[in-house]
Amino acid sequence: MVLAEESEFGMTRSKLNQLRWQLQKLRQARRSVRLGSALAVIVGSLLLALLILFGLDRALEMNVVQRVIVMGIAAMTLIWAWRRFAAPWLGNRETMLDMAMMVERRHGIESDLVGALQFETPDAAKWGSPELESAVIDYVADLGGDIDVFDGFDSSPLRRRAIWAIIILVIAIGAVAIAPRHMMTFMKRLALSDDHYPTKTTIESLRIGGVDVDPAEAAKTVVKIGFGQPFDVQVHASGVLPPSGQFSLSGKSGATTLDLLPEETSSDSELKGPYIATLPRLMEPAIYQISLGDAWTDPARIEVMPLPTIETEMSVTPPEYAAGLESDDSASGLQRAVLEGSQVDLQLTSSKPLAVARLHLTIGAETETIELVAADQQRLAWKSPSGETPFSSVAAPIRFELEMQDEDGLSPQFVPRGYLRLKNDRAPQIAASAIHRVVLPTATPVIAFRTSDDYGVASVKLRLKIERGDAELAEESYEMLDSPLKANQLPYSGDFALPLSALKLEKGDRLSVTLEARDWRGRGEGAVANSEPLVLEVSDESGVLAAISEADQRSEEQLTEIIKRQLGIGEAR
């Protein structure tokens, strides 16, 4: 700064350097006092305003509008304090000549000090006698060693304001040290946050009508409740837990307050579980607020929304083998009896766009969830997916229910439930008969059969076992149908000529003939029914004739017995 002043007066070396240095020190000291005083006023005023704001906000828990108003008043007060106490200290700019004139007044020096400083400027040569200039400069230079330029310098304004600012700063630091969480919350609230100051009781979480609500964001969260529906309020808290709390609700029709009671109490009287309250129904929008101990939530809104209404339609496509035999039950009922292998298609229509549409299935002891597919862009129509699901081919009884939520998170008042049971697809029936039970090794006995089923017969097979003595010699199988028999072809009677010549049979062999009928179930495995076995004896011609004669004799005896019964011969009188 000294060099700057010397440059101002065009001097690099001067007889007045010592005096100039002293005046420069005085100038710097006075400027430090002014800057320090202004800074102390600014810092002290700002800290004092913050402490007052903190006290008011902590005591009154002001809302956002109130905080904005109070902060506006504080800002205007700070501006006034700046203009009144700080700006005057910063408005003055003192030069070296100002310092010289101040020293002249304090020491009773007329104008020699100012004149000497001016005579050292480059323009002084134009003003008059060089001898006079030199004499003044020499006089002041000799006098400079005896002048105390700091005589009368007063730094008390700086000390007073610094002490005031330090006291306020110590109070602020103490407040931060004692209540750091409160101060952190206060800074957030200065930024117009809705955070609450720490309390002995802390509300950790809320659940209202199935909607999770962040307690710190309750005022910004709109809870949507179905029209006329009951809803529960659950409050989880920590810290000092009171025996009860309050759930306040106010609307156009009035206000009500419900007690929040803990769900359970342990044996040692310690409160546990959430605090719960239940409202039977809500018919109009309302404002709610929760109070628990010394903690509370900001007032928040509950909107009443219409519930979605659902119309369901179920169509059943029977398996291929039963096509045309089953009626098309496409009514709205969800209780159906279906054939195994049937395809079930479920469609539903909602009055409101759905965000969630699921089908929960219970098949025996197992459960499965299927996501339904939106059938339109408005998400009003939904249907079961087209992939492989238990509905694409019903193989067992199924209990199911629909889970739906609209875009407001609301579900229908009644949960649609249904049940699919399997119709009894009876096994086929088959009977076989043969005229002759004793045959020659090269004979071709005719096996007559009759089969029936409720939907169709896929095949009829003849199973032949050849026994020689106690050993089973061979087993043969013959197909008796060229194509499956449909329901309109049943019952069906037919016969089959069994070729024995190729089997190389011997006298004494036994033939066991069993017919196997399998019903038609499309791609599925059909049920199997077996006829009573027919036993054929292999013999020679004499054996065959004897069997025929024996059969004729039995027939004659049976015929005679029938005639006697008809004529009443041999009856007791």
JOMONOR-V32134 format. One record per residue. N is the residue number from 0. SS is DSSP state (hx for helix, st for strand, lp for the rest). NEAR is the number of other C-alpha atoms within 12 Angstrom. D_LAST is the distance of its C-alpha to the last C-alpha in whole Angstrom. Layout:
# JOMONOR-V32134
{{N & SS & NEAR & D_LAST} {N & SS & NEAR & D_LAST}}
This chain:
# JOMONOR-V32134
{{0 & lp & 18 & 165} {1 & hx & 27 & 169} {2 & hx & 17 & 169} {3 & hx & 16 & 167} {4 & hx & 26 & 170} {5 & hx & 27 & 173} {6 & hx & 16 & 172} {7 & hx & 20 & 172} {8 & lp & 27 & 175} {9 & lp & 19 & 176} {10 & lp & 23 & 177} {11 & lp & 19 & 176} {12 & lp & 17 & 179} {13 & lp & 27 & 181} {14 & lp & 27 & 183} {15 & lp & 35 & 180} {16 & hx & 27 & 177} {17 & hx & 24 & 177} {18 & hx & 35 & 177} {19 & hx & 40 & 174} {20 & hx & 26 & 172} {21 & hx & 27 & 172} {22 & hx & 37 & 172} {23 & hx & 29 & 169} {24 & hx & 24 & 167} {25 & hx & 33 & 168} {26 & hx & 31 & 166} {27 & hx & 24 & 163} {28 & hx & 22 & 163} {29 & hx & 32 & 163} {30 & hx & 26 & 160} {31 & hx & 22 & 158} {32 & hx & 28 & 158} {33 & hx & 32 & 157} {34 & hx & 28 & 154} {35 & hx & 30 & 153} {36 & hx & 33 & 153} {37 & hx & 32 & 151} {38 & hx & 29 & 149} {39 & hx & 34 & 148} {40 & hx & 40 & 148} {41 & hx & 34 & 145} {42 & hx & 29 & 143} {43 & hx & 33 & 144} {44 & hx & 35 & 143} {45 & hx & 28 & 140} {46 & hx & 27 & 138} {47 & hx & 29 & 139} {48 & hx & 29 & 137} {49 & hx & 32 & 134} {50 & hx & 28 & 134} {51 & hx & 23 & 134} {52 & hx & 31 & 131} {53 & hx & 33 & 129} {54 & hx & 21 & 130} {55 & hx & 20 & 129} {56 & hx & 32 & 126} {57 & hx & 27 & 125} {58 & hx & 14 & 125} {59 & hx & 16 & 123} {60 & lp & 26 & 121} {61 & lp & 28 & 122} {62 & lp & 23 & 120} {63 & hx & 23 & 121} {64 & hx & 16 & 123} {65 & hx & 19 & 125} {66 & hx & 28 & 126} {67 & hx & 20 & 127} {68 & hx & 18 & 130} {69 & hx & 25 & 131} {70 & hx & 28 & 132} {71 & hx & 17 & 134} {72 & hx & 18 & 136} {73 & hx & 25 & 136} {74 & hx & 21 & 137} {75 & hx & 17 & 140} {76 & hx & 22 & 141} {77 & hx & 26 & 142} {78 & hx & 20 & 144} {79 & hx & 18 & 146} {80 & hx & 25 & 146} {81 & hx & 26 & 147} {82 & hx & 18 & 150} {83 & hx & 18 & 151} {84 & hx & 29 & 152} {85 & hx & 30 & 151} {86 & hx & 21 & 153} {87 & hx & 17 & 156} {88 & hx & 27 & 156} {89 & hx & 24 & 155} {90 & lp & 16 & 158} {91 & lp & 16 & 161} {92 & lp & 17 & 162} {93 & lp & 22 & 166} {94 & lp & 26 & 168} {95 & hx & 31 & 171} {96 & hx & 28 & 174} {97 & hx & 21 & 171} {98 & hx & 32 & 172} {99 & hx & 38 & 175} {100 & hx & 25 & 176} {101 & hx & 29 & 174} {102 & hx & 31 & 176} {103 & hx & 28 & 179} {104 & hx & 19 & 178} {105 & hx & 18 & 177} {106 & hx & 22 & 180} {107 & lp & 14 & 183} {108 & lp & 21 & 183} {109 & lp & 17 & 185} {110 & lp & 23 & 184} {111 & hx & 31 & 185} {112 & hx & 39 & 181} {113 & hx & 31 & 180} {114 & hx & 29 & 183} {115 & hx & 35 & 183} {116 & hx & 41 & 180} {117 & hx & 30 & 181} {118 & hx & 34 & 184} {119 & lp & 37 & 182} {120 & lp & 26 & 180} {121 & hx & 17 & 181} {122 & hx & 16 & 182} {123 & hx & 22 & 185} {124 & hx & 16 & 188} {125 & hx & 13 & 188} {126 & lp & 16 & 188} {127 & lp & 12 & 192} {128 & lp & 13 & 194} {129 & hx & 16 & 192} {130 & hx & 14 & 195} {131 & hx & 18 & 193} {132 & hx & 27 & 190} {133 & hx & 25 & 190} {134 & hx & 19 & 192} {135 & hx & 26 & 189} {136 & hx & 31 & 187} {137 & hx & 23 & 189} {138 & hx & 23 & 189} {139 & hx & 35 & 185} {140 & hx & 26 & 184} {141 & hx & 20 & 187} {142 & hx & 23 & 185} {143 & hx & 30 & 182} {144 & lp & 18 & 181} {145 & lp & 15 & 182} {146 & lp & 24 & 180} {147 & lp & 22 & 176} {148 & lp & 33 & 174} {149 & lp & 25 & 171} {150 & lp & 18 & 173} {151 & lp & 16 & 171} {152 & lp & 21 & 168} {153 & lp & 17 & 165} {154 & lp & 22 & 161} {155 & hx & 16 & 160} {156 & hx & 25 & 158} {157 & hx & 28 & 156} {158 & hx & 21 & 155} {159 & hx & 20 & 154} {160 & hx & 28 & 151} {161 & hx & 28 & 150} {162 & hx & 20 & 150} {163 & hx & 24 & 148} {164 & hx & 27 & 146} {165 & hx & 24 & 145} {166 & hx & 20 & 144} {167 & hx & 27 & 141} {168 & hx & 26 & 140} {169 & hx & 19 & 140} {170 & hx & 20 & 138} {171 & hx & 27 & 136} {172 & hx & 17 & 135} {173 & hx & 15 & 134} {174 & hx & 22 & 132} {175 & hx & 20 & 130} {176 & hx & 14 & 130} {177 & hx & 13 & 129} {178 & lp & 19 & 126} {179 & hx & 17 & 126} {180 & hx & 18 & 122} {181 & hx & 24 & 123} {182 & hx & 29 & 126} {183 & hx & 22 & 124} {184 & hx & 26 & 122} {185 & hx & 34 & 125} {186 & hx & 24 & 126} {187 & hx & 20 & 123} {188 & hx & 29 & 123} {189 & hx & 29 & 126} {190 & lp & 15 & 125} {191 & lp & 21 & 122} {192 & lp & 24 & 119} {193 & lp & 29 & 117} {194 & lp & 34 & 117} {195 & lp & 38 & 117} {196 & lp & 33 & 119} {197 & lp & 23 & 117} {198 & lp & 26 & 115} {199 & lp & 18 & 114} {200 & st & 26 & 111} {201 & st & 28 & 110} {202 & st & 36 & 107} {203 & st & 27 & 106} {204 & st & 25 & 103} {205 & st & 35 & 101} {206 & st & 29 & 98} {207 & st & 36 & 97} {208 & lp & 34 & 94} {209 & lp & 24 & 93} {210 & st & 24 & 97} {211 & st & 23 & 99} {212 & st & 31 & 102} {213 & lp & 25 & 106} {214 & hx & 32 & 107} {215 & hx & 26 & 111} {216 & hx & 23 & 110} {217 & hx & 32 & 108} {218 & hx & 26 & 110} {219 & hx & 18 & 110} {220 & lp & 25 & 106} {221 & lp & 27 & 104} {222 & st & 34 & 100} {223 & st & 36 & 98} {224 & st & 38 & 95} {225 & st & 32 & 92} {226 & lp & 25 & 92} {227 & lp & 20 & 90} {228 & lp & 26 & 89} {229 & lp & 20 & 90} {230 & st & 27 & 92} {231 & st & 28 & 93} {232 & st & 38 & 96} {233 & st & 35 & 97} {234 & st & 45 & 100} {235 & st & 33 & 101} {236 & st & 37 & 104} {237 & st & 23 & 107} {238 & st & 20 & 109} {239 & lp & 19 & 110} {240 & lp & 32 & 106} {241 & lp & 29 & 106} {242 & lp & 25 & 103} {243 & st & 29 & 102} {244 & st & 33 & 104} {245 & st & 31 & 104} {246 & st & 35 & 102} {247 & st & 31 & 104} {248 & st & 29 & 103} {249 & st & 23 & 105} {250 & st & 21 & 104} {251 & lp & 13 & 105} {252 & lp & 13 & 102} {253 & st & 14 & 104} {254 & st & 18 & 104} {255 & st & 19 & 102} {256 & st & 21 & 102} {257 & st & 25 & 99} {258 & st & 26 & 100} {259 & st & 32 & 99} {260 & st & 30 & 98} {261 & st & 28 & 97} {262 & st & 20 & 94} {263 & st & 17 & 94} {264 & st & 18 & 96} {265 & lp & 11 & 96} {266 & lp & 8 & 96} {267 & lp & 8 & 100} {268 & lp & 12 & 100} {269 & lp & 16 & 101} {270 & st & 23 & 100} {271 & st & 25 & 98} {272 & st & 20 & 96} {273 & st & 30 & 97} {274 & st & 39 & 98} {275 & st & 32 & 95} {276 & st & 30 & 95} {277 & st & 26 & 93} {278 & st & 25 & 93} {279 & lp & 17 & 90} {280 & lp & 17 & 91} {281 & lp & 31 & 94} {282 & lp & 25 & 95} {283 & lp & 25 & 99} {284 & lp & 28 & 101} {285 & st & 26 & 103} {286 & st & 32 & 106} {287 & st & 31 & 105} {288 & st & 32 & 107} {289 & st & 41 & 106} {290 & st & 33 & 108} {291 & st & 37 & 107} {292 & lp & 24 & 110} {293 & lp & 24 & 113} {294 & st & 32 & 111} {295 & st & 36 & 110} {296 & lp & 40 & 110} {297 & lp & 31 & 111} {298 & lp & 27 & 110} {299 & st & 31 & 107} {300 & st & 28 & 105} {301 & st & 33 & 101} {302 & st & 26 & 100} {303 & st & 28 & 97} {304 & st & 26 & 95} {305 & lp & 26 & 92} {306 & lp & 28 & 89} {307 & lp & 31 & 88} {308 & lp & 26 & 84} {309 & st & 30 & 82} {310 & st & 26 & 80} {311 & st & 30 & 77} {312 & st & 27 & 75} {313 & st & 30 & 73} {314 & st & 30 & 71} {315 & st & 35 & 69} {316 & st & 30 & 69} {317 & lp & 32 & 65} {318 & lp & 28 & 66} {319 & hx & 23 & 66} {320 & hx & 33 & 62} {321 & hx & 32 & 61} {322 & lp & 23 & 64} {323 & lp & 15 & 63} {324 & lp & 18 & 59} {325 & lp & 22 & 61} {326 & lp & 17 & 62} {327 & lp & 19 & 66} {328 & lp & 20 & 66} {329 & lp & 20 & 70} {330 & lp & 17 & 70} {331 & lp & 22 & 72} {332 & lp & 21 & 69} {333 & lp & 32 & 70} {334 & st & 27 & 66} {335 & st & 30 & 65} {336 & st & 31 & 62} {337 & st & 35 & 63} {338 & lp & 37 & 62} {339 & lp & 38 & 63} {340 & lp & 35 & 66} {341 & lp & 37 & 67} {342 & st & 29 & 71} {343 & st & 39 & 72} {344 & st & 31 & 75} {345 & st & 39 & 76} {346 & st & 32 & 79} {347 & st & 37 & 81} {348 & st & 29 & 83} {349 & st & 32 & 86} {350 & lp & 24 & 88} {351 & lp & 29 & 91} {352 & lp & 30 & 92} {353 & st & 35 & 90} {354 & st & 26 & 92} {355 & st & 28 & 89} {356 & st & 40 & 86} {357 & st & 30 & 83} {358 & st & 34 & 80} {359 & st & 29 & 78} {360 & st & 29 & 75} {361 & st & 24 & 73} {362 & st & 22 & 70} {363 & lp & 14 & 69} {364 & lp & 11 & 71} {365 & st & 15 & 74} {366 & st & 16 & 76} {367 & st & 20 & 78} {368 & st & 23 & 81} {369 & st & 28 & 81} {370 & st & 24 & 85} {371 & lp & 32 & 84} {372 & st & 27 & 86} {373 & st & 24 & 88} {374 & lp & 22 & 87} {375 & lp & 15 & 91} {376 & lp & 11 & 94} {377 & lp & 17 & 94} {378 & lp & 25 & 91} {379 & lp & 31 & 89} {380 & st & 28 & 86} {381 & st & 36 & 85} {382 & st & 32 & 82} {383 & lp & 33 & 80} {384 & lp & 25 & 82} {385 & lp & 19 & 81} {386 & lp & 16 & 81} {387 & lp & 13 & 78} {388 & lp & 26 & 77} {389 & lp & 33 & 73} {390 & lp & 42 & 73} {391 & lp & 25 & 74} {392 & lp & 30 & 70} {393 & lp & 33 & 68} {394 & lp & 25 & 67} {395 & lp & 27 & 66} {396 & lp & 30 & 65} {397 & st & 34 & 69} {398 & st & 31 & 70} {399 & st & 31 & 73} {400 & st & 27 & 76} {401 & st & 35 & 79} {402 & st & 29 & 83} {403 & st & 37 & 85} {404 & st & 29 & 89} {405 & st & 29 & 91} {406 & lp & 23 & 95} {407 & lp & 27 & 96} {408 & lp & 29 & 93} {409 & lp & 35 & 91} {410 & lp & 36 & 87} {411 & lp & 30 & 84} {412 & lp & 20 & 83} {413 & lp & 17 & 80} {414 & lp & 24 & 79} {415 & lp & 29 & 76} {416 & st & 22 & 73} {417 & st & 26 & 71} {418 & st & 27 & 68} {419 & st & 34 & 66} {420 & st & 25 & 63} {421 & st & 23 & 61} {422 & lp & 21 & 58} {423 & lp & 16 & 55} {424 & lp & 24 & 55} {425 & lp & 23 & 52} {426 & lp & 26 & 52} {427 & lp & 35 & 50} {428 & st & 31 & 47} {429 & st & 34 & 46} {430 & st & 30 & 43} {431 & st & 32 & 44} {432 & st & 26 & 41} {433 & st & 27 & 42} {434 & lp & 21 & 40} {435 & lp & 29 & 41} {436 & lp & 31 & 42} {437 & st & 34 & 43} {438 & st & 37 & 47} {439 & lp & 32 & 50} {440 & lp & 30 & 53} {441 & lp & 21 & 55} {442 & lp & 27 & 52} {443 & lp & 24 & 51} {444 & lp & 29 & 48} {445 & st & 23 & 47} {446 & st & 34 & 47} {447 & st & 27 & 45} {448 & st & 34 & 46} {449 & st & 28 & 45} {450 & st & 40 & 48} {451 & st & 33 & 48} {452 & lp & 36 & 51} {453 & lp & 29 & 52} {454 & lp & 37 & 56} {455 & st & 37 & 56} {456 & st & 43 & 55} {457 & st & 37 & 59} {458 & st & 34 & 57} {459 & st & 41 & 54} {460 & st & 33 & 55} {461 & st & 37 & 53} {462 & st & 29 & 54} {463 & st & 30 & 53} {464 & st & 27 & 54} {465 & st & 31 & 54} {466 & st & 26 & 53} {467 & st & 21 & 54} {468 & lp & 14 & 53} {469 & lp & 10 & 54} {470 & st & 12 & 57} {471 & st & 16 & 57} {472 & st & 20 & 58} {473 & st & 19 & 59} {474 & st & 20 & 58} {475 & st & 24 & 58} {476 & st & 20 & 58} {477 & st & 23 & 58} {478 & st & 23 & 58} {479 & lp & 30 & 55} {480 & lp & 24 & 57} {481 & lp & 12 & 60} {482 & lp & 14 & 61} {483 & lp & 29 & 59} {484 & st & 30 & 56} {485 & st & 28 & 57} {486 & hx & 26 & 55} {487 & hx & 18 & 55} {488 & hx & 19 & 53} {489 & lp & 23 & 50} {490 & lp & 22 & 48} {491 & st & 27 & 49} {492 & st & 22 & 47} {493 & st & 22 & 48} {494 & st & 26 & 49} {495 & st & 25 & 51} {496 & st & 20 & 52} {497 & lp & 29 & 53} {498 & lp & 22 & 55} {499 & lp & 26 & 55} {500 & hx & 17 & 58} {501 & hx & 13 & 60} {502 & hx & 24 & 59} {503 & lp & 18 & 59} {504 & lp & 28 & 56} {505 & lp & 25 & 55} {506 & lp & 24 & 52} {507 & lp & 22 & 50} {508 & lp & 30 & 51} {509 & st & 32 & 49} {510 & st & 38 & 50} {511 & st & 30 & 49} {512 & st & 37 & 49} {513 & st & 33 & 49} {514 & st & 39 & 50} {515 & st & 36 & 52} {516 & st & 38 & 53} {517 & st & 36 & 56} {518 & st & 38 & 56} {519 & lp & 36 & 59} {520 & lp & 35 & 61} {521 & lp & 26 & 65} {522 & lp & 16 & 67} {523 & lp & 20 & 65} {524 & lp & 18 & 63} {525 & lp & 26 & 59} {526 & lp & 27 & 56} {527 & st & 26 & 54} {528 & st & 27 & 51} {529 & st & 28 & 49} {530 & lp & 28 & 46} {531 & lp & 21 & 43} {532 & lp & 23 & 45} {533 & st & 30 & 44} {534 & st & 27 & 44} {535 & st & 37 & 45} {536 & st & 31 & 46} {537 & st & 35 & 49} {538 & lp & 26 & 48} {539 & lp & 21 & 49} {540 & hx & 17 & 48} {541 & hx & 15 & 45} {542 & hx & 21 & 44} {543 & hx & 24 & 44} {544 & hx & 18 & 42} {545 & hx & 18 & 40} {546 & hx & 24 & 39} {547 & hx & 19 & 38} {548 & hx & 16 & 36} {549 & hx & 17 & 34} {550 & hx & 18 & 33} {551 & hx & 15 & 32} {552 & hx & 14 & 30} {553 & hx & 14 & 28} {554 & hx & 14 & 28} {555 & hx & 14 & 26} {556 & hx & 14 & 24} {557 & hx & 14 & 24} {558 & hx & 14 & 23} {559 & hx & 16 & 21} {560 & hx & 16 & 19} {561 & hx & 14 & 19} {562 & hx & 14 & 18} {563 & hx & 14 & 15} {564 & hx & 13 & 14} {565 & hx & 12 & 16} {566 & hx & 11 & 14} {567 & lp & 13 & 10} {568 & lp & 13 & 10} {569 & lp & 11 & 9} {570 & lp & 9 & 6} {571 & lp & 5 & 4} {572 & lp & 5 & 0}}
